[in-house]
Amino acid sequence: MTDIRISDLPVEAGFGDYVQLLKPRVMSLVVFTALVGLLVAPVPVHPFVAIVSILFIALGAGASGALNMWWDADIDGLMQRTRNRPVPSGRVQPGEALGVGMALSGISIVMLALTANFVAAGLLAFTIFFYAVVYSMWLKRLTPQNIVIGGAAGAFPPMIGWAVATGGVSVESALMFAIVFMWTPPHFWALALFMKTDYSDAQVPMLTVTHGRKSTRTHILVYTILLAPVGIAAAFTSIGGPFTLAAAILLNGWFLIGAWRIWQRDEVQAEADKYAVEKAVFRFSLYYLFLHFAAFLVEAALRPYGYGGW
Amino acid sequence: MSFQPEHEIHKRRFGRNLGIGLLLALFVGIVFGLTVVKVLAIGEKRGFDGVVRQEVTPQVKQP
């Protein structure tokens, strides 16, 4: 008879490993943008309904993260940035990640429909489908435009938040969607420039791998130029005002300067200072999104005092 | 080999079990809270079938 020792068994997952499946850092962005979408909408929502709606939007985003980790476990194991994720490290079995993803998808969609409305739940269902199927399964390994189209999945949360309050979509929610959508490519390509070997090791057709680094720098500049009018246009809608306009001009100007500096550099210069500019622009892009959405929130908060809005 | 009354799996999985237990409790709280909020949002209804009846509803005095 053979004894089975604990050390022979696969490493057992703790509760935190299942939380990691839900990509909590991405979730924090989802929570924030969805909350802004909900709070700036012209229809008030009961605070409890608002909190629960945001919770289920975040849970839905987490579910799509778990499905992504299930599907991408093979390439995650090849990249340094993702090697320690629960599935490639062996702590969580792929089937468990699939089960968690599917179960949480169902729970979050049904509960959002019951909490808020069917439009918000439909948008959440589409977001999960888009991220798990269109991005992870289809485009990520097929085209270097993966980030561009896949970015739509991350752009839906403010639209869902708006739909929770209003039960529909509008120019304002479409522009909030467009800000995140246009912001995603320069944000990720700046990361891809200094995470040099990862994507090529995993054979993911990142723009840096397929079209070269000079082309990626040009793409960053072009998308940042396209982002600016979207951000400024949002400031002229009912969710904007003088404060948002000033913030949009400053933030987009700053981002454009960063993208211009990235475009002007070549690899020799970047290697010399260890990608200092690329890293700085990547860091700034995180602040950009946070501050842009915070500006909408400030505008909405100023409105009752007669200061916000046009 | 016989199982101890306190099997090691109970200790090993304590964190997981506690986490799931707390999540389930939170879920119950959310459903209960939503029920309260949604029912209160409907407003005051008189009668067993939710139909407003003159005889049990205070008359609104016309100015």
Interface residues (C-beta under 8 A of the other chain):
Chain A: E12 A13 G14 F15 G16 Y18 H46 F48 V49 V52 L55 M111 L114 T115
Chain B: R12 R13 G15 R16 L18 G19 I20 I30 G33 L34 V37 A41
